[in-house]
Amino acid sequence: MRSRRSETCEVALGRIEWLHDGRAQTETPPPSRFPNIDAAPSYNTEDVDALCSILVDNERPVFDRYRAMYQLRNIGTPEAVNALAKGMRDRAAASSLSHARCHSSGFKSKSILLRHEIATVLGQLRAEEAVEFIYERTSDLSEHGMVRHECCEALAAIGTDRCYDILREFSEDKDEVVRDSCVAGLGMDHICLCLSK
Protein backbone atom coordinates (compact mmCIF):
# COMPACT_ATOMS: atom_id res chain seq x y z
CA MET A 1 0.00 0.00 0.00
CA ARG A 2 1.34 3.43 -0.95
CA SER A 3 1.71 6.08 1.73
CA ARG A 4 -0.60 9.08 1.99
CA ARG A 5 2.35 11.32 1.17
CA SER A 6 3.19 9.44 -2.04
CA GLU A 7 -0.47 9.43 -3.08
CA THR A 8 -0.70 13.19 -2.44
CA CYS A 9 2.34 13.65 -4.69
CA GLU A 10 0.78 11.35 -7.30
CA VAL A 11 -2.34 13.53 -7.40
CA ALA A 12 -0.26 16.72 -7.67
CA LEU A 13 1.91 15.25 -10.44
CA GLY A 14 -1.20 14.02 -12.25
CA ARG A 15 -2.57 17.57 -12.27
CA ILE A 16 0.73 19.00 -13.52
CA GLU A 17 0.88 16.40 -16.30
CA TRP A 18 -2.77 17.12 -17.19
CA LEU A 19 -2.00 20.84 -17.44
CA HIS A 20 1.10 20.34 -19.60
CA ASP A 21 0.32 17.37 -21.86
CA GLY A 22 -2.46 19.05 -23.82
CA ARG A 23 -5.43 17.50 -22.02
CA ALA A 24 -6.18 20.77 -20.24
CA GLN A 25 -6.79 22.33 -23.65
CA THR A 26 -8.95 19.48 -24.98
CA GLU A 27 -10.85 18.40 -21.85
CA THR A 28 -13.17 20.95 -20.35
CA PRO A 29 -14.19 20.08 -16.80
CA PRO A 30 -17.75 21.17 -16.06
CA PRO A 31 -18.20 24.20 -13.82
CA SER A 32 -18.43 23.44 -10.12
CA ARG A 33 -20.77 25.07 -7.64
CA PHE A 34 -18.09 24.64 -4.98
CA PRO A 35 -15.73 27.61 -4.45
CA ASN A 36 -12.60 25.59 -3.67
CA ILE A 37 -9.92 24.62 -6.16
CA ASP A 38 -10.02 20.84 -6.52
CA ALA A 39 -6.83 18.80 -6.49
CA ALA A 40 -7.84 17.23 -9.82
CA PRO A 41 -10.12 18.42 -12.63
CA SER A 42 -13.40 16.55 -12.68
CA TYR A 43 -14.37 14.34 -15.59
CA ASN A 44 -16.94 15.85 -17.93
CA THR A 45 -19.57 13.09 -17.87
CA GLU A 46 -22.86 12.49 -16.11
CA ASP A 47 -22.47 8.68 -16.22
CA VAL A 48 -22.57 7.78 -12.52
CA ASP A 49 -21.89 4.07 -13.17
CA ALA A 50 -18.75 4.83 -15.18
CA LEU A 51 -17.53 7.33 -12.58
CA CYS A 52 -18.21 4.85 -9.76
CA SER A 53 -16.23 2.17 -11.60
CA ILE A 54 -13.25 4.52 -11.81
CA LEU A 55 -13.61 5.59 -8.17
CA VAL A 56 -13.57 2.06 -6.75
CA ASP A 57 -10.84 0.65 -9.02
CA ASN A 58 -7.74 0.22 -6.85
CA GLU A 59 -5.65 -0.34 -9.99
CA ARG A 60 -6.40 3.12 -11.38
CA PRO A 61 -4.13 6.08 -10.58
CA VAL A 62 -5.35 8.07 -7.58
CA PHE A 63 -5.49 11.15 -9.85
CA ASP A 64 -8.13 9.48 -12.05
CA ARG A 65 -10.09 8.37 -9.01
CA TYR A 66 -10.04 11.94 -7.65
CA ARG A 67 -11.39 13.18 -10.98
CA ALA A 68 -14.27 10.71 -10.75
CA MET A 69 -14.92 11.62 -7.11
CA TYR A 70 -15.11 15.35 -7.84
CA GLN A 71 -17.50 14.80 -10.73
CA LEU A 72 -19.73 12.59 -8.59
CA ARG A 73 -19.76 15.43 -6.07
CA ASN A 74 -20.63 17.89 -8.84
CA ILE A 75 -23.50 15.68 -10.01
CA GLY A 76 -24.71 15.51 -6.41
CA THR A 77 -27.75 13.28 -6.98
CA PRO A 78 -28.66 10.57 -4.45
CA GLU A 79 -27.24 8.02 -6.92
CA ALA A 80 -23.95 9.94 -7.08
CA VAL A 81 -23.83 10.26 -3.28
CA ASN A 82 -24.38 6.50 -3.00
CA ALA A 83 -21.49 5.91 -5.41
CA LEU A 84 -19.25 8.16 -3.27
CA ALA A 85 -20.28 6.35 -0.12
CA LYS A 86 -19.39 3.01 -1.74
CA GLY A 87 -15.83 4.29 -2.01
CA MET A 88 -15.67 4.41 1.79
CA ARG A 89 -17.71 1.36 2.68
CA ASP A 90 -16.98 -2.23 3.61
CA ARG A 91 -13.71 -4.13 3.65
CA ALA A 92 -13.91 -6.20 0.46
CA ALA A 93 -11.36 -4.91 -2.06
CA ALA A 94 -11.76 -5.70 -5.72
CA SER A 95 -9.26 -5.91 -8.54
CA SER A 96 -11.76 -6.05 -11.40
CA LEU A 97 -15.11 -4.36 -11.17
CA SER A 98 -18.22 -4.18 -13.30
CA HIS A 99 -20.57 -1.20 -13.17
CA ALA A 100 -23.02 -3.33 -11.18
CA ARG A 101 -20.37 -3.79 -8.48
CA CYS A 102 -20.81 -0.14 -7.53
CA HIS A 103 -24.40 -0.76 -6.57
CA SER A 104 -24.26 -4.24 -5.07
CA SER A 105 -21.57 -5.82 -2.94
CA GLY A 106 -19.53 -3.54 -0.75
CA PHE A 107 -16.21 -1.99 -1.60
CA LYS A 108 -13.68 0.00 0.31
CA SER A 109 -10.85 1.86 -1.30
CA LYS A 110 -7.39 0.80 -0.20
CA SER A 111 -6.42 4.49 -0.27
CA ILE A 112 -6.68 6.25 3.09
CA LEU A 113 -6.20 9.55 1.28
CA LEU A 114 -9.12 8.88 -1.06
CA ARG A 115 -11.43 7.75 1.77
CA HIS A 116 -10.54 10.95 3.62
CA GLU A 117 -11.31 13.07 0.58
CA ILE A 118 -14.60 11.25 -0.04
CA ALA A 119 -15.65 12.21 3.48
CA THR A 120 -14.70 15.81 2.64
CA VAL A 121 -16.88 15.92 -0.47
CA LEU A 122 -19.83 14.26 1.31
CA GLY A 123 -19.56 17.08 3.85
CA GLN A 124 -19.40 19.67 1.06
CA LEU A 125 -22.58 18.18 -0.38
CA ARG A 126 -24.25 18.19 3.05
CA ALA A 127 -25.53 14.81 1.92
CA GLU A 128 -28.04 13.65 4.53
CA GLU A 129 -28.45 10.34 2.67
CA ALA A 130 -24.78 9.58 3.42
CA VAL A 131 -24.98 9.97 7.20
CA GLU A 132 -25.23 6.23 7.92
CA PHE A 133 -22.32 5.46 5.56
CA ILE A 134 -20.27 8.12 7.34
CA TYR A 135 -21.33 6.69 10.71
CA GLU A 136 -20.04 3.25 9.63
CA ARG A 137 -16.60 4.68 8.89
CA THR A 138 -16.55 6.73 12.11
CA SER A 139 -17.56 3.66 14.16
CA ASP A 140 -14.88 1.44 12.64
CA LEU A 141 -12.04 1.79 15.13
CA SER A 142 -9.70 0.05 12.69
CA GLU A 143 -10.27 2.90 10.20
CA HIS A 144 -7.41 5.38 9.99
CA GLY A 145 -7.83 8.35 12.34
CA MET A 146 -7.47 10.81 9.46
CA VAL A 147 -10.54 9.27 7.78
CA ARG A 148 -12.54 9.12 11.01
CA HIS A 149 -11.66 12.76 11.76
CA GLU A 150 -12.86 13.87 8.33
CA CYS A 151 -16.05 11.86 8.80
CA CYS A 152 -16.70 13.89 11.95
CA GLU A 153 -16.09 17.09 10.00
CA ALA A 154 -18.57 15.91 7.35
CA LEU A 155 -21.18 15.14 10.01
CA ALA A 156 -20.78 18.64 11.45
CA ALA A 157 -21.24 20.11 7.95
CA ILE A 158 -24.37 18.02 7.30
CA GLY A 159 -25.71 19.14 10.66
CA THR A 160 -28.82 17.02 11.25
CA ASP A 161 -29.93 15.92 14.72
CA ARG A 162 -28.63 12.44 13.88
CA CYS A 163 -25.24 13.94 12.99
CA TYR A 164 -25.02 15.73 16.34
CA ASP A 165 -25.98 12.53 18.14
CA ILE A 166 -23.09 10.76 16.39
CA LEU A 167 -20.69 13.59 17.22
CA ARG A 168 -21.71 13.37 20.89
CA GLU A 169 -21.18 9.59 20.76
CA PHE A 170 -17.57 10.05 19.62
CA SER A 171 -16.77 13.23 21.58
CA GLU A 172 -14.77 11.13 24.07
CA ASP A 173 -13.08 8.90 21.49
CA LYS A 174 -9.60 7.57 22.30
CA ASP A 175 -8.23 9.21 19.13
CA GLU A 176 -7.50 12.83 20.03
CA VAL A 177 -8.06 14.17 16.50
CA VAL A 178 -11.44 12.38 16.24
CA ARG A 179 -12.41 13.62 19.69
CA ASP A 180 -11.39 17.22 18.89
CA SER A 181 -13.25 17.12 15.57
CA CYS A 182 -16.43 16.05 17.38
CA VAL A 183 -16.06 18.76 20.00
CA ALA A 184 -15.47 21.37 17.28
CA GLY A 185 -18.49 20.10 15.32
CA LEU A 186 -20.68 20.29 18.39
CA GLY A 187 -19.38 23.82 19.00
CA MET A 188 -20.48 24.76 15.46
CA ASP A 189 -23.96 23.49 16.34
CA HIS A 190 -24.02 25.79 19.37
CA ILE A 191 -22.80 28.77 17.31
CA CYS A 192 -25.44 28.14 14.62
CA LEU A 193 -28.17 27.96 17.26
CA CYS A 194 -27.03 31.27 18.77
CA LEU A 195 -26.89 32.99 15.37
CA SER A 196 -30.37 31.76 14.44
CA LYS A 197 -31.95 33.44 17.50
N, C-alpha and C positions, 0 to 999 in steps of 0.2 A: 504494500500500500504506500502510495506517495505521501509525503508530508504536506501539511496545509501550506507551508511556505513555498514548496515547489509547485503546488497547484496554483497558488496565487500568482507566481511568476509565469506559469503556463498561460493563465488567463491574460495577463498583461502582454506577454509576447504574442499571443494570438491576436489581440487587438492591434498591436503595432504591425504585425504582418498583414492583417486585414486592411489597415489604412494604407500600406505601402505596396501591396501586390496588385492593385487595380480593382479589387472587389469593392472597396469603398465608393468607387466611381460607378460601378455597375449594379450594386445591390443598394436599394434604398430602404432602410429600415422604416417601418411605419412610425408616425409621430406617437409619442407617449404622453399620457396625461400626468405622469409623475415628474416632478421638477428635478430630480437627481440625475446625474450623469451615470449611466449604467456601465459596468465594467466590460460589457460586450454588447455589440449592436444586436438588437432582436432580429429574428428571422421575419421575413415579410410573407407570412402565410397565416391563414385562419384555420388550418387543418390541425385540430387538437390531437387527433390520434397520431399523426406524424410527429408533432412536437413532443408528445408524451414518449414516443418510442426513442427519440433522440435523448430526452431527459434521463430516462432510466437505463440507458445503454452504457454500462461501465467500460466498454471498450472504446467509446468515443472520446475525443479530447474534451477536457473540462470546458474549454472555450466554446465548443459547439453546444454543450449541454447548458451553459449559461445563456447562450443565445435563445435556445428553446424555452428556458425558464422565464426569461424576460418577456418573450412574446406571449407565453401562457398568461403571465401577469397582465400584459396589455389587453389580451382578449377578455379576461376577467369574468367569464361566465361561470356558472356552477360546475359545468363540465371541465373547464380549464382549471378551476380551483381544485377539483378532485384529482386531476392529472398532477398538479403540483404536490398535493398531499401524498400521492403515491410515491413520489420521489423521496419522502421522508419515512415511509411506513414499512413495517415488518422487517424481518431479518433475512428473508430468502433473496439471495443475489442471483442474477441471471446473466448468462453470457450471450444468449441469443433470444431476442424478444420479438413477438408479433404484436401488431397493434392491439389485439384483444388482450394481451398481457397487461396493458395499462389499466384495464378496467376489470380484471378478474383477480387472479392470485396476487398476493402482496409482493412488494418490492421495496428494497431499501438501498439507496445509493451507498456505495463503498466510500464516497467522498464526504468527509466531515465538513469540508469547506462548502460543498454544494448543499448539504442538508441545512447548514447554518444560513446560507443565502436564501434557500427556499422559505425558511421561517421568516426571514426579513421581508420577502415579497408577499407572503400571506398576511403579515402585519400591515404592509403598505395597502393591500387590498381591503383591509378590515373585513376579512372574509369570515363571517359568522359560521358558514357551513364547514369551515376547517377547524373549528375549535376542538372537536373531539380528536381529530388527527394530531393536533398540536399537543393536546393533553397526553396522548399516548407517548409522544417523544419526551415530554417533560417528565412523565412518570417512570420512564425507563432509566433506572439508575446506572445502567451500563452505557447509556448514550453519553457522548462526549459533553463535558460541561459547557463548551462554547455553543453547542447546538441547543442544549437545555436552556442556557441563558437567553439565547435569541428567541426561543419559543416563549419565554416569559415576556420578553419585549413585545412580541407579536400579540400575546394575550392582552397586554396593557393597551396596545393600539386598537384592538378590536373592541374592548371595553364593555362587554355585556356583563350582566350579573354573574353568569356562569364563569366568565373569564376571571372576575374578581374573586370568586370562590376558589378557583384553581390557584390564583396567586397567593391567597391566604394559606391554602394547603401547603404550598412550598416556601412560605416566607421564613421557615426555620430549617430549610434544607441544609444538609451537611456541606454542600458546595457553596463556598462564600459568594461566588459570582452569581449563581442561581438565586441564592437568598437575597443578595443586594438588588438584583433585577426585580424580584417580586416586591420588595419593600418600595423600590422606586416606582413601580407600576401602581401599587396601591396608593402611593403619594399622589400620583397623577390623578387618580380617581377622586381623591379628596380635593385637589385643586380645581378639577372640573366642576365638582359639586358646588364649591364656593363661588366660582365664576358664574354659574348658572342662576344664582340667587339674586 
